[in-house]
Amino acid sequence: MDATKKKEAAKPPPQVRQPQYLAHLIKYFKYAGVLFLVWNVGFWRFSPSWVLLALFFYMLNEEYRKTKEARIAFAKEAMVDEKKAILARTDELPSWVFFPDVERAEWLNKMVKQMWPFFGVYLQNIMKQSIQPSVDNALPNSLRPFKFEKVDFGNVPPRIGGVKVYIENLKKDEIIMDLELFYSSDATIKMAIRGLTAGIKDLTLQGHLRIVMKPLVSVMPIIGGMNIFFLNPPSLDFDLTDVANVLDTPLLSNTLRNVLVDQISYYLVLPNKIPIQLVENVNMDALLYPIPQGVLRLHLVGGRELKAADIKVIGKGKSDPYCKIYVGAQVFKTKTIKDTIQPTWNAYFEAVVDQKHGQFVEIECLDEDPGDDDELGVATIDIQNVAEKGSIDTWLPLEGVETGMIHVRASWLHLSRDLEDLERLATVVQQNLDEHNKTGSEEYLASALLMVNVDSAKNLPRSKKSMSEPSPYVKLSVGNNSKKSIPKPKTSDPKWEENFNFLVNDPRNQDVFIELWDSHKDKKLGNVTVTLTEVLKAPKMTIHREFRLRD
């Protein structure tokens, strides 16, 4: 056989291109929808300005889509070749480049890569067994049932950008480690909502994961247990597939992103944690129900020289500013002040802080609009700095904008089990109550922190007709503040092991109202009331026992 024939024989057989029917169908409906709208404009004799307005929003959507695709492409490139990616884009260097106390840990990335298939199976089980019933319970009846049809986290593992181990201001029996986590994978998640299939692909996630190894013991494996959590909600991005791809707009993507971030926060963002027991005889109460380190009281006074986001034809532009405050998974919001760039909110917020070291308060200033709200800038406060100084009173410049500052006062409140401290606060509470009665404000300052640890229930009633087991969850209420546990599907003996924190205005005159509900039938299974005076009189202000359900 001559050289030419050998060369032709070495060529691979031509590949047959498979038709992509779904992609073409989606593209067809998108273009057909645009043409149908243009036809309607002419048929109904609408003003040409409607066409220009539609074109404007289309261009905004295209710019949003291209920006998101570029961000996802960079994240994927960094997962494959980090050095090449960061040299090409030096404005997004990992933290170990800038901070000497943050170390690069390639050995850890190699371990994660080897363990990723097993982590993937573990995460699949969590999503189907825990997150699925939680989402289904949170959705309105019109969007039920909700189900994960496919959960595949792909073959590309997360990447650790930097590791920081704390060695100062720690107890002798603990180790604290922060991981800068990047995840950009070929994950595929498909969900069924009332029979319609919607999918998520190209999932990217970035955040700071903290691992607290406590207590250290004298038997192998030395570490008695661990708590794993995010200090603040991680940033999240993704692309939509299937039916959701037809409606892939900034509004829908942001809505789905908020739902996913809320679910991640419910499980993994402070004060929520994943406890892991490594030694049999270790006290699990310290892992499951850790005592918070303190309470942060914020007084958001006002702002000045904010960005004028609402442009006016006559006169200077104004904004309708309000603020969102994030402390871990806790979110607070001020009222909106109309038509001003010099707002006065005079709003108080109190947040329970589990980890003051390394955690920040993020204050996001926004302009309220009928559609998406405009960003007016972001400011951050180091909680550790406030705890060390006791209090701060400062004007913070807003980042990400050319102009704007906000006036913030913050104070750190320590926790105490001394009843005399509560008595000393009685005067402050009464003064606050009198002030609120005069001004008509709904904000009350707290004098105590109540921790409610919900462990389990047993012998819950079954359905009288079908004898089916309930899917119970717990609802706890102190005054106007209510919180819910995760629903446990189809069991008469649920085990939650969840803790809830309530900031109480006056524990001498308030109660805890506890209700058990069946999430699927929206039926109450029973209730319990505990007076807080009973808790105050108990040894170490702690009651630990079973309660019989009423009704």
MARFINU-887080 format. One line per 8 residues: number of its first residue (from 1); their letters; for each residue z, y, x of C-alpha. Coordinates in nm, 3 decimals, padded with zeros to 5 digits. Each point is the difference from the previous one (the first is absolute). Example, Ala and Ser with C-alpha at 12.3 -4.5 7.8 and 13.67 -1.06 7.14 Angstrom:
% MARFINU-887080
1 = AS = 00.780,-00.450,01.230  -00.066,00.344,00.137
% end
This chain:
% MARFINU-887080
1 = MDATKKKE = 00.000,00.000,00.000  -00.101,00.336,00.147  00.227,00.306,00.032  -00.136,00.170,-00.312  00.068,-00.300,-00.222  00.350,-00.039,00.149  00.073,00.368,-00.075  -00.120,-00.038,-00.359
9 = AAKPPPQV = 00.205,-00.316,-00.042  00.311,00.177,00.126  -00.024,00.265,-00.269  00.246,-00.046,-00.287  -00.153,-00.074,-00.337  -00.044,00.310,-00.214  00.294,00.065,-00.233  -00.066,00.026,-00.369
17 = RQPQYLAH = 00.145,00.320,-00.138  00.218,-00.071,-00.302  -00.041,00.241,-00.292  00.309,00.218,-00.058  -00.011,00.013,-00.379  00.345,00.151,-00.058  -00.048,00.284,00.249  -00.341,00.089,-00.148
25 = LIKYFKYA = 00.142,-00.020,-00.353  00.282,00.242,00.085  -00.244,00.236,00.172  -00.230,-00.021,-00.303  00.275,00.100,-00.244  00.108,00.291,00.223  -00.353,00.146,00.016  -00.071,-00.079,-00.364
33 = GVLFLVWN = 00.319,00.184,-00.099  -00.106,00.309,00.194  -00.349,-00.002,-00.154  00.148,-00.050,-00.347  00.225,00.305,00.048  -00.297,00.211,00.117  -00.201,-00.113,-00.302  00.287,00.096,-00.232
41 = VGFWRFSP = 00.016,00.346,00.156  -00.361,00.061,-00.095  00.016,-00.176,-00.338  00.306,00.189,-00.121  -00.114,00.328,00.167  00.310,00.046,00.211  00.022,00.290,00.244  -00.137,-00.075,00.352
49 = SWVLLALF = 00.344,00.099,00.134  00.129,-00.340,-00.123  -00.254,-00.172,00.227  00.111,00.214,00.295  00.365,-00.078,-00.077  -00.072,-00.373,-00.019  -00.192,00.021,00.328  00.297,00.177,00.160
57 = FYMLNEEY = 00.242,-00.277,-00.102  -00.250,-00.265,00.112  -00.019,00.161,00.345  00.380,00.011,00.020  00.017,-00.370,-00.089  -00.262,-00.088,00.262  00.188,00.197,00.268  00.322,-00.177,-00.099
65 = RKTKEARI = -00.173,-00.339,00.021  -00.155,00.070,00.342  00.332,00.126,00.140  00.178,-00.313,-00.123  -00.269,-00.230,00.143  00.022,00.175,00.339  00.380,-00.036,00.001  -00.019,-00.370,-00.083
73 = AFAKEAMV = -00.274,-00.057,00.262  00.215,00.161,00.270  00.300,-00.211,-00.099  -00.209,-00.318,00.026  -00.140,00.104,00.339  00.353,00.062,00.128  00.105,-00.349,-00.106  -00.281,-00.153,00.209
81 = DEKKAILA = 00.002,00.231,00.306  00.286,00.252,-00.005  -00.088,00.161,00.334  -00.361,00.070,-00.094  00.098,00.136,-00.342  00.267,00.241,00.120  -00.210,00.131,00.289  -00.271,00.085,-00.250
89 = RTDELPSW = 00.250,00.173,-00.227  00.280,00.153,00.204  00.157,00.186,-00.294  00.155,-00.322,-00.134  00.170,-00.151,00.303  00.285,-00.248,-00.061  00.355,00.121,00.054  00.057,-00.189,00.327
97 = VFFPDVER = -00.247,00.240,00.171  00.218,00.305,-00.080  00.361,-00.124,-00.013  00.156,-00.161,00.310  00.263,-00.188,-00.205  -00.272,-00.176,-00.203  -00.141,-00.302,00.182  -00.330,-00.179,-00.033
105 = AEWLNKMV = 00.055,-00.368,-00.084  -00.320,-00.202,00.033  00.207,-00.316,00.031  00.125,00.061,-00.354  -00.355,00.046,-00.131  -00.094,-00.336,00.152  00.293,-00.166,-00.176  -00.089,00.165,-00.333
113 = KQMWPFFG = -00.361,-00.121,00.036  00.117,-00.359,00.048  00.243,00.018,-00.295  -00.225,00.195,-00.238  -00.140,-00.301,-00.195  00.356,-00.102,-00.090  00.100,00.358,-00.086  -00.308,00.020,-00.223
121 = VYLQNIMK = 00.112,-00.300,-00.207  00.352,00.146,-00.026  -00.135,00.336,-00.124  -00.225,-00.177,-00.252  00.303,-00.173,-00.149  00.194,00.327,-00.021  -00.287,00.176,-00.178  -00.049,-00.274,-00.257
129 = QSIQPSVD = 00.366,-00.092,-00.058  00.172,00.341,00.023  -00.246,00.290,-00.011  -00.223,-00.143,-00.275  00.277,-00.022,-00.268  00.133,00.339,00.111  -00.341,00.170,-00.045  -00.060,-00.183,-00.328
137 = NALPNSLR = 00.335,00.125,-00.131  -00.072,00.358,00.112  -00.343,00.019,-00.169  -00.040,00.103,-00.366  -00.088,-00.272,-00.252  -00.361,00.125,-00.012  -00.048,-00.105,00.367  00.173,-00.338,-00.020
145 = PFKFEKVD = -00.021,-00.274,00.112  -00.022,00.083,00.371  -00.069,-00.277,00.251  -00.098,-00.039,00.365  -00.305,-00.228,-00.006  -00.053,-00.002,00.376  00.217,00.119,00.288  -00.147,-00.040,00.349
153 = FGNVPPRI = 00.137,00.210,00.284  -00.289,-00.094,00.228  -00.010,-00.100,00.364  00.071,00.338,00.164  00.378,00.039,00.057  00.195,00.329,-00.002  00.032,00.186,00.329  00.317,00.143,00.152
161 = GGVKVYIE = -00.083,00.342,00.150  00.339,00.067,00.157  00.356,-00.140,00.012  00.322,00.198,00.029  00.339,-00.168,00.048  00.311,00.211,-00.060  00.286,-00.047,00.246  00.222,00.302,-00.080
169 = NLKKDEII = 00.231,00.078,-00.295  -00.002,-00.364,-00.111  00.270,-00.252,-00.082  00.054,-00.279,00.251  -00.125,-00.271,-00.236  -00.340,00.149,-00.092  -00.347,00.072,00.139  -00.241,00.247,-00.161
177 = MDLELFYS = -00.373,-00.015,00.074  -00.282,00.217,-00.140  -00.360,-00.125,-00.012  -00.305,00.222,-00.048  -00.206,-00.224,-00.228  -00.379,00.019,-00.048  -00.176,-00.234,-00.239  -00.376,00.011,-00.059
185 = SDATIKMA = -00.130,-00.336,-00.106  -00.264,-00.197,-00.182  00.251,-00.064,-00.278  -00.131,-00.075,-00.349  00.217,00.037,-00.309  -00.134,-00.063,-00.351  00.195,00.085,-00.315  -00.061,-00.080,-00.365
193 = IRGLTAGI = 00.103,00.265,-00.252  -00.062,-00.106,-00.362  -00.282,-00.228,00.115  -00.174,00.263,00.217  -00.014,-00.069,00.373  00.069,00.281,00.245  00.016,-00.048,00.375  00.126,00.169,00.316
201 = KDLTLQGH = -00.151,-00.042,00.345  00.017,00.172,00.341  00.374,00.053,-00.043  00.155,00.233,00.261  00.370,00.076,00.040  00.194,00.207,00.251  00.374,00.060,00.021  00.320,-00.033,00.202
209 = LRIVMKPL = 00.175,-00.332,-00.058  00.366,-00.032,00.096  00.174,-00.329,00.082  00.382,00.002,00.005  00.139,-00.312,00.169  00.360,-00.033,-00.114  00.251,-00.154,00.056  -00.031,-00.139,00.352
217 = VSVMPIIG = 00.196,-00.326,00.028  00.105,-00.238,00.277  -00.207,-00.296,-00.123  -00.373,-00.055,00.013  -00.225,00.176,-00.083  00.250,00.282,00.084  -00.143,00.218,-00.282  00.185,-00.079,-00.322
225 = GMNIFFLN = -00.238,00.179,-00.234  -00.265,00.271,-00.033  -00.097,00.277,-00.238  -00.367,00.106,-00.005  -00.120,00.321,-00.166  -00.221,00.310,00.028  00.183,00.325,00.068  -00.250,00.192,-00.218
233 = PPSLDFDL = -00.284,-00.111,-00.230  -00.296,-00.112,00.216  -00.345,00.158,-00.029  -00.244,-00.225,-00.184  -00.377,-00.011,-00.052  -00.254,-00.249,-00.136  -00.340,-00.049,-00.164  -00.053,-00.124,-00.356
241 = TDVANVLD = -00.222,-00.293,-00.098  -00.132,-00.168,-00.318  00.047,00.200,-00.322  00.223,00.257,00.174  -00.285,00.085,00.241  -00.199,00.153,-00.286  00.288,00.242,-00.061  00.082,00.063,00.369
249 = TPLLSNTL = 00.100,00.366,-00.022  00.277,00.193,00.176  00.207,00.005,-00.321  -00.015,-00.380,-00.052  00.052,-00.078,00.369  00.300,00.232,00.020  00.148,-00.155,-00.315  -00.033,-00.354,00.135
257 = RNVLVDQI = 00.127,00.114,00.340  00.311,00.148,-00.162  00.064,-00.326,-00.189  -00.028,-00.205,00.320  00.219,00.241,00.199  00.261,-00.012,-00.279  00.005,-00.382,00.017  00.030,00.004,00.380
265 = SYYLVLPN = 00.278,00.258,-00.030  00.180,-00.215,-00.257  00.028,-00.284,00.249  -00.026,00.147,00.349  00.081,00.373,00.014  00.358,00.124,00.037  00.233,-00.056,-00.176  -00.186,-00.325,-00.072
273 = KIPIQLVE = -00.004,-00.265,00.273  -00.088,-00.363,00.067  00.316,-00.180,00.123  -00.042,-00.316,00.210  00.292,-00.229,00.082  -00.032,-00.180,00.335  00.350,-00.153,00.039  00.167,-00.202,-00.277
281 = NVNMDALL = 00.355,00.137,00.027  -00.094,00.369,00.022  00.128,00.231,-00.275  -00.306,00.065,-00.218  00.166,00.285,-00.189  -00.048,00.223,00.304  -00.374,-00.083,-00.005  -00.058,00.009,-00.375
289 = YPIPQGVL = 00.226,00.293,-00.086  00.033,00.230,00.304  00.207,00.316,-00.039  -00.211,00.321,00.019  00.072,00.239,00.285  00.035,00.310,-00.216  -00.155,00.235,-00.253  -00.243,00.284,00.075
297 = RLHLVGGR = 00.027,00.304,-00.228  -00.311,00.221,-00.005  -00.022,00.350,-00.144  -00.365,00.104,-00.024  00.035,00.376,-00.042  -00.359,00.125,-00.007  -00.317,00.079,00.192  -00.194,00.298,00.131
305 = ELKAADIK = -00.356,00.085,00.098  -00.130,-00.327,-00.143  -00.371,-00.076,-00.005  -00.183,00.151,-00.300  -00.170,-00.314,-00.133  -00.115,00.147,-00.334  -00.278,00.251,00.071  -00.036,00.284,-00.250
313 = VIGKGKSD = -00.304,00.220,-00.064  00.216,00.313,-00.040  00.310,00.055,00.212  00.162,-00.221,00.261  00.014,-00.376,-00.036  00.320,-00.178,-00.097  00.136,-00.355,-00.016  00.218,-00.204,-00.235
321 = PYCKIYVG = 00.227,-00.147,00.269  00.243,-00.290,-00.025  00.144,-00.239,00.259  00.040,-00.375,00.032  00.281,-00.123,00.224  -00.015,-00.348,00.154  00.303,-00.174,00.153  -00.109,-00.357,00.060
329 = AQVFKTKT = -00.091,-00.144,-00.342  00.191,00.278,-00.179  -00.226,00.270,-00.149  00.113,00.333,-00.148  -00.199,00.283,-00.156  00.066,00.369,-00.063  -00.119,00.194,-00.303  -00.334,00.185,00.021
337 = IKDTIQPT = 00.005,00.378,00.042  -00.313,00.154,-00.153  -00.228,00.262,00.162  00.184,00.077,00.321  -00.005,-00.054,00.375  00.367,00.106,00.031  00.172,-00.267,-00.217  00.374,-00.037,-00.056
345 = WNAYFEAV = 00.092,-00.357,-00.097  00.376,00.005,00.066  00.006,-00.379,-00.046  00.261,-00.249,00.123  -00.068,-00.362,00.092  00.226,-00.273,00.138  -00.128,-00.312,00.177  00.188,-00.308,00.114
353 = VDQKHGQF = -00.079,-00.066,00.369  00.024,-00.352,00.142  -00.136,00.080,00.347  00.043,00.358,00.122  -00.133,-00.078,00.349  -00.380,00.020,00.012  -00.045,00.092,-00.369  -00.153,00.326,-00.120
361 = VEIECLDE = -00.014,00.198,-00.322  -00.357,00.092,-00.092  -00.051,00.303,-00.224  -00.351,00.025,-00.143  -00.097,00.334,-00.157  -00.274,-00.021,-00.265  -00.192,00.224,-00.239  00.002,-00.141,-00.353
369 = DPGDDDEL = -00.349,-00.034,-00.149  -00.147,-00.182,-00.304  -00.170,-00.248,00.236  00.109,-00.083,00.354  00.268,00.234,00.131  -00.086,00.210,00.307  00.205,-00.047,00.316  00.196,00.305,00.117
377 = GVATIDIQ = 00.152,-00.162,00.309  00.268,-00.243,00.115  00.337,00.048,00.174  00.236,-00.261,00.146  00.375,-00.009,00.073  00.167,-00.236,00.249  00.295,-00.154,-00.187  00.177,-00.085,00.328
385 = NVAEKGSI = -00.008,00.369,00.093  00.161,00.100,-00.331  00.268,-00.272,00.038  00.090,00.120,00.349  00.019,00.370,-00.096  00.158,-00.057,-00.342  -00.234,00.247,-00.170  -00.310,00.210,00.062
393 = DTWLPLEG = -00.144,00.313,-00.166  -00.353,00.079,00.115  -00.355,00.104,-00.083  -00.245,-00.282,00.078  -00.370,00.075,00.068  -00.239,-00.213,-00.205  -00.228,-00.221,00.208  -00.369,-00.055,-00.074
401 = VETGMIHV = -00.056,00.353,-00.135  -00.044,00.342,00.155  00.282,00.170,-00.186  00.318,-00.084,-00.189  00.372,-00.070,00.054  00.278,-00.153,-00.210  00.373,00.081,00.004  00.216,-00.314,00.020
409 = RASWLHLS = 00.372,-00.057,00.022  00.122,-00.351,00.082  00.349,-00.145,00.044  00.126,-00.344,00.100  00.273,-00.167,-00.208  00.206,-00.283,00.151  00.129,-00.290,-00.209  00.373,-00.056,-00.054
417 = RDLEDLER = 00.220,-00.251,-00.185  00.293,00.245,-00.018  00.086,00.109,-00.356  00.145,00.324,00.136  -00.350,00.102,00.114  -00.120,-00.048,-00.358  00.283,00.217,-00.130  -00.092,00.276,00.246
425 = LATVVQQN = -00.357,-00.009,-00.137  00.123,00.043,-00.358  00.010,00.379,00.038  -00.355,00.009,00.139  -00.126,-00.224,-00.283  00.163,00.222,-00.265  -00.149,00.315,00.155  -00.344,-00.166,00.003
433 = LDEHNKTG = 00.044,-00.102,-00.366  00.099,00.354,-00.103  -00.301,00.144,00.185  -00.238,-00.241,-00.173  00.145,00.082,-00.341  -00.072,00.369,00.067  -00.355,-00.043,00.132  -00.103,-00.292,-00.222
441 = SEEYLASA = -00.113,-00.199,00.306  -00.024,-00.381,-00.016  00.087,-00.060,00.367  00.352,-00.118,00.078  00.149,-00.059,00.343  00.153,-00.341,00.059  00.352,-00.068,00.119  -00.024,-00.376,00.054
449 = LLMVNVDS = -00.239,-00.280,00.090  00.007,-00.313,-00.216  -00.146,-00.325,00.137  -00.084,-00.273,-00.251  -00.094,-00.338,00.148  -00.168,-00.229,-00.255  00.023,-00.356,00.125  -00.093,-00.240,-00.281
457 = AKNLPRSK = 00.043,-00.111,-00.360  00.039,-00.340,-00.163  -00.036,-00.173,-00.335  -00.220,00.271,-00.150  -00.118,-00.072,-00.357  -00.333,-00.172,-00.060  -00.246,00.077,-00.277  00.125,-00.152,-00.327
465 = KSMSEPSP = -00.348,-00.099,-00.118  -00.176,-00.132,00.310  00.309,-00.059,00.220  -00.193,00.174,00.282  00.198,00.154,00.282  00.015,00.381,00.030  -00.143,00.214,00.281  00.307,00.219,00.050
473 = YVKLSVGN = 00.053,00.330,00.178  00.304,00.227,00.024  00.007,00.364,-00.110  00.289,00.211,00.131  00.084,00.348,-00.130  00.247,00.265,00.115  -00.039,00.309,-00.215  -00.372,00.086,-00.017
481 = NSKKSIPK = -00.084,-00.196,00.315  -00.140,-00.351,-00.061  -00.129,-00.267,00.239  -00.155,-00.344,-00.047  00.001,-00.321,00.200  -00.298,-00.227,00.067  -00.074,-00.233,-00.295  00.057,-00.368,00.075
489 = PKTSDPKW = -00.261,-00.213,-00.180  00.109,-00.280,-00.236  00.357,-00.076,00.096  00.338,-00.004,-00.173  00.182,00.021,00.335  -00.168,00.290,00.186  00.106,00.110,00.348  -00.085,00.359,00.097
497 = EENFNFLV = 00.219,00.095,00.298  -00.094,00.367,-00.045  00.207,00.312,00.062  -00.023,00.334,-00.179  00.148,00.337,00.098  00.103,00.269,-00.249  00.118,00.352,00.083  00.278,00.074,-00.249
505 = NDPRNQDV = 00.109,00.344,-00.113  00.355,-00.092,-00.113  00.099,-00.369,00.034  00.324,00.059,-00.191  -00.193,00.058,-00.324  -00.312,-00.217,00.035  -00.097,-00.364,-00.056  -00.263,-00.247,00.118
513 = FIELWDSH = -00.204,-00.148,-00.285  -00.172,-00.329,00.093  -00.263,-00.166,-00.220  -00.196,-00.324,00.039  -00.351,-00.009,-00.146  -00.272,-00.261,-00.040  -00.306,00.166,00.158  -00.259,-00.202,-00.193
521 = KDKKLGNV = 00.146,00.035,-00.348  00.156,00.343,00.053  00.322,-00.141,-00.143  00.355,00.086,00.101  00.205,-00.300,00.118  00.340,00.171,00.027  00.193,00.287,00.156  00.312,00.091,00.200
529 = TVTLTEVL = 00.186,00.330,00.042  00.216,00.070,00.307  00.216,00.314,00.013  00.002,00.172,00.339  00.374,00.070,-00.025  00.044,-00.378,00.021  -00.200,00.002,00.324  00.204,00.290,00.143
537 = KAPKMTIH = 00.327,-00.187,-00.061  -00.124,-00.328,00.152  00.090,-00.101,00.360  -00.242,00.174,00.239  -00.167,00.142,-00.313  -00.186,-00.331,-00.041  -00.034,-00.239,-00.293  -00.161,-00.335,00.081
545 = REFRLRD = -00.008,-00.240,-00.293  -00.201,-00.141,-00.290  -00.037,00.191,-00.328  -00.053,-00.164,-00.338  -00.297,00.141,-00.192  00.061,00.157,-00.341  -00.230,00.006,-00.306
% end
